[in-house]
Amino acid sequence: MTTADAASSRSSALPLYAGTIFLSAFLLFLVQPIIAKQILPWFGGSAAVWATCMVFFQMALLAGYAYADWTTRRLSPPQQAMLHVMLLVGSLFLLPIIPSTFWKPTGAENPSWQIVGLLAATIGLPYLLLSTTTPLVQAWFARRHHHAMPYRLFALSNLASLLALLAYPFAIEPWVSTRMQSLVWSGCYLLFTALCVWAAVTGTRSSGQPTEEVAPNLPAAAKPGFGLQLEWLALAAMGSFMLLAVTNHLCQNVASVPFLWIAPLSIYLTSFIFCFDHPRWYRRLVFLPLAAVTLPLMAHYASSLELKEVVLVFASGLFVCCMCCHGELARSKPAPQFLTTFYLMISLGGAIGGLLVGFGAPYLLRGFFEISISLVACAVLLTICARRAGWWAVALGVAVTAATTMDAFKAVQNQISDARVMRRNFYGAIRTTDSSPPQPFRSLMHGDILHGGQFLDPDDRFSANTYFAPTSGFGRLFTSLPAAPRKVGVVGLGAGSIIAYARKDDEFRFYEINPQVVELARTEFTFLTQGPAKTEVVLGDGRLSLEREPSQQFDVLALDAFSGDAIPLHLLTREAMAIYLKHLKPGGALIFQATNRYVDIAPVVARLAAEAGLTAVMVSDEPDEMETWFYDTDQIIVTANKALLNASQIRNGGKVIKPQSHFPLWTDNYNNLFRVLKF
């Protein structure tokens, strides 16, 4: 074949290969927020849901790359094409990708394995086949066009992935219901299947002997050695570890919502795009000094709760670190005949990094230490890689590693130095701390967020504190209720501080998803065990538990559950409101804990209340500065009981929230946190 014929063949085939890779990568990353958002409510809205999903996605990607590597090396082109086509056709029987209610947890299961099983049953085979496409189609392209370098197709796949992630929060989530997202995705997967079958069949045809552009006497490329493959593995694992550590760090202090997952993942993918598009994008003389600045800075801000500064520092730091890791990967990529092995090591490293954060950290670490560990590990790895840039870079790396380690150690010490008890599981890290001045007090912390506490003085141990001051929404509501025994439901236990408003013969029924919170509430605090009311704790997601129960006829149902620093979104939908109203006694009241630094749920609750014919009243409380253990709060009382609304405590301390006609009603199929962020 002449050079002109080869170029013509390559030009005509390239759109097919590029289009198949682009669509597969777009669907591969679009399905991640689609499916994760659907199952997030079933597991309490925890940030760990996304981390567990990411582990599954990375393991499926690893399996896909291993499949591509094995079939490329072991099967003939027709055999490979036949196997792949059969699997593609088989995957169509799993459409549409809508999780079965069979997988809804009861509270007794291990949530990590429950999520993995759910994902495998719902999207396992389609996701596996999508993940094979980039290495497989590149191998087909390289096999048919012997001299063509296929690595820019990897940059194209990452560009498609990035576009999918950016499209979700801005163009899809605000306008398309969750169910419709699944149906449209499934339709696009049908198109992908057709393209991939075409590419598989076309890929079995050879373009003949190498073109004249390839010298026939060139020696075969050397097979990558074990040391180089180990370096690929470490660099890929580091990028993945950093990605999930930064994501967890942001979500635990704000909320577990799609756009907070998507932003770090978009940065991660952007670095792949730059590094594999062209060598000019990654320059050691630029990015190694930048890493020397950002790594210690990230370690310094690891304990900060200032959202704007934290997001800026960690977003820029993640980009620099990923550029370094992925830039070094791109610089060491092998000849095309070894590309499936190269991608296999990248995916294996990504899976290892994901497993360490998603499955290892929650069960092996006592606190949220992975962000500190990742920063020190990254500094060490980049110091090793810096040897290629010269001794100046190694010396700089050693100094940066020392500085990063010092600040990272301080961040860890901040968590453990004053902790009485520390626990960690799938739902997060919790600890109790004691403070003395001006009054002995014990706090329950979830990450860096306070979840209630108790005075240690026996005379004050059942006194109101923290978010439950007498002038707060909770305080005003309870003092306005009739004197008769009251039945109260509370979604979210914390330390049990709301028992401060309990009286003899009252019943308090708590719904708590985290068994370790229940354990500490009973062993470190005495609200549940020695308080005046009869108490009961139902283990499991509050909404799912209420959904399964007959009407409890509550006088008050309090929504005080938090994921990060915000109420989980599945507790703020029309369907959730219907469940709450089923459990309320006629004339009963709902109360929402709306205290949050970053999210304003008032318009959401006002719309839900208006649709149900109820009135929403905001009580904003700013206690006297002398009251050390009372905090500024925003709490929303929702009821149709006019006598209760006209009680002096509520009338004088609250303000009716008028629903905004232009604000959309949140449902299980539609909710968007962007609209209620406090900037």
C-alpha positions in Angstrom: 0.0 0.0 0.0 1.3 3.4 -0.9 1.7 6.3 1.5 -1.2 8.1 -0.2 -3.5 5.1 0.1 -2.6 4.6 3.7 -3.2 8.2 4.6 -6.6 8.1 2.7 -7.6 4.9 4.6 -6.6 6.4 7.9 -8.5 9.6 7.3 -11.7 7.7 6.3 -11.5 5.4 9.4 -10.6 8.0 12.0 -14.1 9.5 12.4 -15.5 6.1 13.2 -12.9 5.3 15.8 -12.9 8.8 17.3 -16.7 8.9 17.3 -17.0 5.6 19.1 -14.4 6.6 21.7 -16.0 10.0 22.2 -19.5 8.6 22.7 -18.3 5.8 25.0 -16.3 8.1 27.2 -19.2 10.6 27.3 -21.7 7.9 28.5 -19.1 6.3 30.8 -18.8 9.5 32.9 -22.4 10.7 32.5 -23.7 7.6 34.0 -21.7 8.1 37.2 -23.7 11.1 38.6 -26.9 9.8 37.1 -26.8 6.5 38.9 -25.1 7.9 42.1 -27.8 10.5 42.5 -30.5 7.9 42.2 -29.1 5.7 45.0 -27.8 8.5 47.2 -31.1 8.8 49.1 -31.2 5.1 49.9 -28.0 5.4 51.9 -28.6 8.5 53.9 -27.0 11.0 51.5 -23.6 10.2 52.8 -20.4 11.4 51.1 -19.2 7.8 51.3 -21.8 6.8 48.7 -19.9 8.7 46.0 -16.6 7.3 47.2 -18.0 3.7 47.1 -19.4 4.4 43.6 -16.1 5.6 42.5 -14.4 2.5 43.7 -16.9 0.4 41.7 -16.3 2.5 38.6 -12.6 2.2 38.9 -12.7 -1.5 39.4 -15.0 -1.9 36.4 -12.6 0.3 34.4 -9.8 -2.0 35.5 -11.7 -5.0 34.5 -12.5 -3.4 31.1 -8.8 -2.5 30.5 -7.7 -6.0 31.6 -10.3 -7.5 29.1 -9.0 -5.2 26.3 -5.4 -6.2 27.1 -6.1 -9.9 27.3 -8.3 -10.1 24.2 -5.9 -8.0 22.1 -2.9 -10.3 23.0 -4.6 -13.7 23.1 -7.4 -13.6 20.5 -7.3 -13.2 16.8 -9.1 -10.1 15.4 -12.2 -12.1 14.3 -12.4 -13.9 17.6 -12.1 -10.7 19.6 -14.7 -9.0 17.4 -17.2 -11.9 17.8 -16.8 -12.0 21.6 -17.2 -8.2 21.9 -20.3 -8.1 19.7 -21.9 -10.9 21.8 -21.3 -9.0 25.0 -22.6 -5.8 23.6 -25.8 -7.5 22.5 -26.1 -9.1 25.9 -25.7 -5.8 27.7 -28.8 -4.4 26.1 -31.0 -6.7 28.2 -30.0 -4.6 31.3 -31.5 -1.4 29.9 -32.9 1.0 31.1 -30.5 1.7 33.9 -33.0 2.3 36.7 -32.1 0.7 40.1 -34.6 -1.9 41.4 -36.2 -1.1 44.8 -35.0 -4.6 45.8 -31.7 -2.9 46.6 -33.1 -0.4 49.1 -31.3 -1.1 52.4 -33.1 -2.0 55.6 -30.3 -0.8 57.9 -28.8 -4.2 58.7 -26.6 -4.5 55.6 -23.1 -3.4 55.0 -23.7 -0.3 52.8 -20.5 -0.6 50.9 -21.2 -4.1 49.6 -24.9 -3.3 49.1 -23.9 -0.4 46.8 -21.4 -2.5 44.9 -24.1 -5.2 44.4 -26.6 -2.7 43.3 -24.3 -1.1 40.7 -23.2 -4.5 39.4 -26.8 -5.6 38.8 -27.9 -2.2 37.3 -25.0 -1.0 35.1 -22.3 -3.6 35.5 -22.0 -5.0 32.0 -22.8 -1.8 30.1 -20.2 0.1 32.2 -17.6 -2.7 31.7 -18.1 -2.6 27.9 -17.9 1.2 27.9 -14.7 1.1 29.8 -13.1 -1.3 27.3 -13.7 1.1 24.4 -10.8 3.5 24.7 -7.9 1.0 24.9 -9.7 -1.5 22.6 -10.5 0.9 19.8 -7.0 2.5 20.0 -5.6 -1.0 19.6 -7.8 -1.6 16.6 -6.7 1.7 15.2 -3.0 0.9 15.8 -3.4 -2.6 14.3 -5.0 -1.3 11.1 -2.7 1.7 10.7 0.7 0.3 11.8 2.6 3.5 12.1 -0.2 5.7 13.5 0.2 6.9 17.1 -3.1 6.4 18.9 -2.4 8.2 22.2 -4.2 11.4 21.3 -7.4 9.4 21.1 -6.9 8.9 24.9 -6.9 12.7 25.3 -10.1 12.8 23.2 -11.8 10.2 25.5 -10.9 12.3 28.5 -12.3 15.4 26.8 -15.6 13.6 26.2 -15.6 12.5 29.9 -15.0 16.1 31.0 -17.8 17.4 28.8 -20.2 14.8 30.3 -19.3 15.8 33.8 -19.7 19.5 33.1 -23.0 19.0 31.2 -24.6 17.2 34.1 -24.8 20.0 36.7 -25.3 22.8 34.2 -27.4 21.4 31.3 -28.9 18.1 32.6 -29.6 18.1 36.3 -31.4 21.5 36.4 -33.8 20.6 33.6 -34.2 16.9 33.2 -35.8 14.5 35.8 -33.7 11.7 37.1 -35.9 9.0 35.5 -35.7 10.7 32.1 -31.9 11.0 32.5 -31.7 7.2 32.8 -34.0 6.7 29.8 -32.1 9.1 27.5 -28.8 7.6 28.6 -30.1 4.1 27.7 -31.1 5.3 24.3 -27.7 6.8 23.7 -26.2 3.5 24.8 -28.1 1.8 21.9 -26.4 4.1 19.5 -23.0 3.4 21.1 -23.6 -0.3 20.7 -24.2 0.1 17.0 -21.1 2.2 16.5 -18.9 -0.2 18.5 -20.2 -3.2 16.5 -19.3 -1.4 13.3 -15.8 -0.5 14.7 -15.3 -4.1 15.9 -16.1 -5.5 12.5 -14.1 -2.9 10.6 -11.2 -3.4 13.0 -10.8 -7.0 11.9 -9.7 -5.8 8.5 -6.0 -5.1 8.1 -4.6 -2.3 6.0 -1.8 -4.6 4.9 1.9 -4.4 5.4 3.4 -1.4 7.2 3.6 1.7 4.9 6.7 3.0 3.4 6.9 5.5 6.2 8.0 2.7 8.5 11.5 1.5 7.9 11.3 -2.4 7.7 14.6 -2.8 9.5 13.7 -0.9 12.6 14.2 -3.1 15.7 11.1 -4.0 17.8 10.3 -1.7 20.6 11.6 -2.8 24.0 9.0 -4.2 26.4 8.5 -2.0 29.4 10.3 -3.3 32.4 8.9 -4.1 35.9 10.3 -0.8 37.4 8.7 1.3 34.7 5.3 -0.5 35.1 5.5 0.0 38.9 6.1 3.7 38.3 3.0 3.9 36.1 1.0 2.1 38.8 2.2 4.5 41.6 1.6 7.7 39.5 -1.9 6.6 38.6 -2.7 5.5 42.1 -1.6 8.8 43.5 -3.8 10.8 41.2 -6.8 8.6 42.1 -6.0 8.8 45.8 -5.8 12.6 45.7 -9.0 12.9 43.7 -11.1 10.9 46.2 -9.4 12.4 49.3 -10.1 16.0 48.1 -13.7 15.0 47.2 -14.3 13.5 50.6 -12.7 16.6 52.3 -15.1 19.0 50.5 -18.2 16.9 50.9 -17.8 16.2 54.6 -17.8 19.9 55.4 -20.5 21.1 52.9 -22.9 18.5 51.4 -22.7 15.3 49.4 -24.1 16.6 46.1 -23.3 15.9 42.5 -21.5 19.1 41.6 -19.1 18.7 44.6 -18.2 15.3 43.3 -18.0 16.5 39.7 -15.7 19.5 40.2 -12.6 17.5 41.5 -13.3 14.7 38.9 -13.4 17.4 36.2 -10.0 18.7 37.3 -8.6 15.2 37.3 -9.8 14.5 33.8 -8.6 17.9 32.6 -5.1 17.0 33.6 -5.3 13.8 31.6 -6.5 15.8 28.5 -3.6 18.2 28.7 -0.9 15.6 29.4 -1.9 13.2 26.7 -2.8 15.7 24.0 0.7 17.1 23.6 4.0 17.2 25.5 4.0 21.0 25.5 1.3 21.1 28.2 3.4 19.5 31.0 6.7 21.2 31.8 8.6 20.0 34.8 10.2 23.5 35.3 6.7 24.9 35.7 4.7 22.3 37.5 7.2 20.9 40.0 7.7 24.4 41.6 3.9 24.9 41.6 3.6 21.6 43.4 6.2 22.8 45.9 3.8 25.7 46.7 0.4 24.0 46.6 1.2 20.8 48.6 2.2 22.7 51.9 -0.6 25.1 51.3 -3.2 22.3 51.1 -1.8 20.8 54.2 -2.1 24.1 56.0 -5.8 24.5 55.0 -6.7 20.9 55.8 -8.4 22.0 59.1 -10.0 25.2 57.7 -13.8 25.6 57.4 -13.6 28.7 55.2 -15.4 27.4 52.0 -14.1 29.9 49.5 -10.4 29.5 50.5 -10.6 25.8 50.9 -12.2 25.2 47.5 -9.7 27.5 45.8 -6.7 26.0 47.5 -7.7 22.4 47.0 -9.0 22.8 43.5 -5.8 24.4 42.3 -3.7 22.0 44.3 -5.4 19.0 42.9 -4.9 20.2 39.4 -1.2 20.8 39.9 -0.6 17.5 41.6 -2.6 15.6 38.9 -0.7 17.4 36.2 2.5 16.3 37.7 1.4 12.7 38.1 -0.2 12.4 34.7 2.5 14.4 33.0 5.1 12.0 34.2 2.8 9.1 33.0 2.5 10.7 29.5 6.3 11.2 29.3 6.9 7.5 29.9 4.2 6.0 27.6 5.4 3.0 25.6 5.3 2.1 21.9 1.7 1.5 20.6 2.0 -2.3 20.7 2.2 -2.0 24.5 -0.6 0.5 25.0 -3.1 -1.9 26.4 -0.6 -2.9 29.1 0.1 0.8 29.8 -3.6 1.5 30.2 -4.0 -1.6 32.3 -1.4 -0.3 34.8 -3.1 3.1 34.8 -6.5 1.6 35.6 -5.0 -0.8 38.2 -3.3 2.2 39.9 -6.6 4.1 39.8 -8.4 1.2 41.3 -5.8 0.8 44.1 -6.1 4.5 44.9 -9.9 4.3 45.0 -9.9 1.2 47.1 -7.6 2.8 49.7 -9.9 5.8 50.1 -13.3 4.2 49.4 -12.9 0.9 51.3 -9.7 1.2 53.3 -10.0 4.5 55.0 -13.5 4.2 56.5 -12.5 0.9 58.2 -8.8 1.3 58.9 -8.5 5.0 60.0 -9.9 6.6 63.1 -10.5 10.0 61.5 -10.5 11.8 58.1 -6.8 11.4 57.8 -6.6 10.5 54.1 -6.2 14.1 52.9 -3.1 14.5 55.0 -1.8 11.1 54.0 -2.3 11.9 50.3 -0.4 15.2 50.5 2.6 13.6 52.1 2.6 10.6 49.8 2.3 12.9 46.7 5.2 15.0 47.9 7.4 11.9 48.3 6.4 10.4 44.9 7.0 13.7 43.1 10.4 14.0 44.8 11.3 10.6 43.4 10.1 11.6 39.9 12.0 14.9 40.2 15.3 13.1 39.9 14.9 13.4 36.1 14.8 17.2 36.3 18.1 17.4 38.2 19.4 17.6 41.8 17.8 21.0 42.3 14.4 19.4 41.9 15.2 16.6 44.3 16.4 19.1 46.9 13.3 21.1 46.5 11.2 18.0 46.8 12.8 17.0 50.1 12.2 20.5 51.6 8.5 20.4 50.4 8.0 16.9 51.8 9.2 18.1 55.2 7.0 21.2 55.2 4.0 19.3 54.0 4.5 16.6 56.6 4.6 19.2 59.4 1.3 20.8 58.4 -0.3 17.4 57.7 0.7 16.2 61.1 -0.9 19.3 62.7 -4.1 18.6 60.8 -4.2 15.1 62.2 -3.3 16.3 65.7 -6.3 18.7 65.5 -8.6 15.7 65.2 -7.0 13.4 67.8 -5.4 15.7 70.4 -8.6 16.5 72.4 -10.7 13.5 71.4 -12.1 11.3 74.1 -13.5 8.7 71.7 -13.0 8.4 67.9 -15.0 6.2 65.6 -15.2 5.9 61.8 -17.3 3.8 59.4 -19.0 4.2 56.0 -21.0 7.2 57.3 -18.0 9.2 58.4 -15.7 10.0 61.3 -17.2 11.0 64.7 -15.5 11.9 68.0 -16.4 13.3 71.4 -14.4 16.1 73.0 -14.5 17.7 76.4 -14.2 21.5 77.1 -13.8 23.1 80.4 -14.2 26.9 80.4 -16.5 28.5 81.2 -18.6 25.4 81.9 -17.6 21.7 81.5 -19.2 20.5 78.2 -19.0 17.4 76.0 -19.4 17.7 72.2 -20.1 15.2 69.5 -18.3 16.1 66.3 -18.8 14.6 62.8 -15.7 15.5 60.9 -15.4 19.2 61.8 -19.2 19.7 62.3 -20.7 19.9 65.8 -23.7 17.5 66.2 -24.8 18.5 69.7 -23.4 18.0 73.1 -24.2 18.0 76.9 -23.2 19.9 80.0 -21.2 17.7 82.4 -22.4 19.3 85.6 -25.1 17.0 87.0 -27.4 20.0 87.7 -27.2 21.2 84.1 -26.9 17.9 82.1 -30.4 18.1 80.7 -30.2 21.9 80.0 -30.7 23.1 76.4 -27.5 23.8 74.5 -25.9 24.3 71.0 -28.6 24.6 68.4 -31.5 24.2 70.8 -31.5 27.5 72.8 -34.8 28.5 74.3 -35.1 31.3 71.8 -34.4 29.0 68.8 -37.1 27.5 66.6 -36.9 24.3 68.6 -37.2 26.1 71.9 -40.1 28.3 70.8 -42.0 25.3 69.3 -41.7 23.1 72.3 -42.7 25.8 74.8 -45.7 26.6 72.7 -47.1 23.0 72.6 -49.9 21.9 74.9 -49.0 20.5 78.3 -50.3 17.0 77.5 -47.7 14.2 76.9 -46.2 14.6 73.5 -45.0 12.1 70.9 -41.9 13.5 69.0 -40.1 12.0 66.0 -36.6 13.1 65.3 -34.7 12.3 62.1 -31.0 12.5 63.1 -29.9 11.6 66.6 -26.6 13.4 67.2 -25.9 13.5 71.0 -29.6 13.5 71.7 -29.6 17.1 72.8 -33.2 17.8 71.8 -34.2 15.7 74.9 -33.6 18.9 76.8 -37.2 19.8 75.9 -38.6 16.4 77.0 -41.0 16.0 79.9 -42.1 13.0 81.9 -44.4 10.8 79.9 -43.2 12.2 76.6 -42.1 9.8 73.8 -39.1 10.6 71.6 -38.5 8.3 68.6 -35.2 8.9 66.9 -34.2 7.7 63.4 -30.5 7.4 62.9 -28.6 5.8 60.1 -25.1 5.5 61.7 -24.9 2.8 64.4 -21.8 4.4 65.8 -23.7 7.6 66.6 -26.2 5.5 68.5 -23.4 3.9 70.4 -21.8 7.2 71.4 -25.1 8.8 72.3 -25.7 6.0 74.8 -22.2 5.7 76.2 -20.8 9.3 76.1 -24.1 11.2 76.8 -27.0 10.6 79.1 -30.0 12.1 77.2 -31.2 8.7 75.9 -30.4 6.6 79.0 -31.3 9.0 81.9 -33.6 11.6 80.3 -37.2 12.1 81.5 -38.8 10.9 78.3 -39.3 7.4 77.0 -36.9 7.1 74.1 -36.6 4.7 71.1 -34.0 4.6 68.3 -34.8 3.2 64.9 -31.6 2.3 63.0 -31.6 3.1 59.3 -32.2 6.0 56.9 -34.9 8.1 58.5 -37.0 8.6 55.3 -36.9 4.9 54.4 -37.8 3.9 58.0 -40.7 6.3 58.1 -41.8 5.0 54.7 -42.0 1.5 56.0 -43.8 2.3 59.2 -47.5 2.8 59.9 -48.5 6.3 61.0 -46.8 7.3 64.3 -49.1 10.3 64.9 -46.3 12.6 66.0 -47.1 15.9 67.6 -43.7 17.1 66.3 -41.5 15.6 63.6 -38.0 17.2 63.6 -35.7 17.0 60.6 -32.2 17.3 62.1 -30.2 14.9 59.9 -27.0 16.2 58.3 -24.7 15.0 55.6 -21.7 17.3 55.9 -23.1 20.7 56.9 -26.5 20.3 55.0 -29.7 18.3 55.3 -29.5 15.5 52.7 -31.5 16.5 49.6 -33.8 13.4 49.7 -35.3 14.7 52.9 -36.5 17.9 51.1 -38.7 16.6 48.3 -42.4 16.4 47.7 -42.3 12.6 48.2 -40.5 13.1 51.5 -43.1 15.7 52.6 -45.9 13.2 51.9 -44.3 10.7 54.2 -43.8 13.2 57.0 -47.5 14.3 56.8 -48.6 10.7 57.0 -46.9 10.5 60.4 -48.2 13.8 61.8 -51.1 14.1 64.2 -53.8 16.6 63.0 -52.5 20.0 64.1 -48.9 18.6 64.4 -45.8 20.4 63.3 -42.7 19.8 61.3 -39.5 21.6 62.1 -36.4 21.7 59.8 -32.9 22.4 61.0 -31.9 25.0 58.4 -28.7 26.2 60.1 -26.0 26.1 57.4 -23.0 28.2 56.3 -23.4 27.4 52.6 -27.0 26.3 51.8 -30.3 28.2 52.2 -33.1 25.6 52.3 -35.8 28.2 53.1 -37.2 28.6 49.6 -37.3 24.8 49.2 -39.2 24.2 52.5 -41.6 27.2 51.7 -42.5 25.6 48.4 -43.1 22.2 49.9 -45.2 23.7 52.7 -47.3 25.8 50.3 -48.1 22.8 48.1 -49.3 20.9 51.2 -51.4 23.8 52.4 -49.1 24.6 55.3 -47.4 27.7 56.6 -43.6 27.9 57.0 -42.2 30.1 59.7 -38.4 30.9 59.9 -37.0 31.4 63.4 -33.5 33.0 63.2 -31.9 33.1 66.6 -28.7 35.0 67.7 -28.2 34.2 71.4 -26.4 36.6 73.7 -22.6 36.3 73.3 -22.4 35.5 77.0 -24.2 32.2 76.4 -21.2 30.2 75.4 -22.8 27.0 74.4 -25.7 28.5 72.3 -25.1 29.1 68.6 -26.8 31.2 65.9 -29.5 29.1 64.3 -32.0 29.1 61.5 -34.9 26.7 62.0 -38.2 26.4 60.1 -41.5 25.5 61.7 -44.1 24.1 59.2 -47.7 23.5 60.3 -51.4 24.2 59.6 -52.2 24.7 63.3 -53.2 28.4 63.5 -53.3 28.3 67.3 -49.7 27.1 67.4 -48.6 29.8 64.8 -50.3 32.5 66.9 -48.6 31.4 70.1 -46.6 34.4 71.4 -43.3 32.6 71.3 -43.6 31.7 67.6 -45.5 34.9 66.5 -42.9 37.2 68.1 -39.8 35.2 67.2 -40.7 33.9 63.7 -41.3 35.3 60.2 -43.6 33.7 57.7 -41.7 32.6 54.6 -43.6 33.3 51.4 -43.1 30.8 48.7 -41.4 32.1 45.5 -43.6 31.3 42.5 -40.6 31.0 40.2 -38.8 28.6 42.5 -39.3 25.0 41.3 -40.8 22.4 43.6 -38.2 19.8 44.6 -39.1 16.2 43.9 -37.2 12.9 43.9 -36.8 13.4 40.2 -35.8 17.0 40.4 -33.6 18.9 42.9 -30.7 21.2 42.3 -28.5 22.5 45.2 -27.0 25.2 42.9 -30.1 27.4 43.3 -29.8 27.5 47.1 -26.1 28.0 47.6 -25.0 31.0 49.7 -22.3 32.8 47.8 
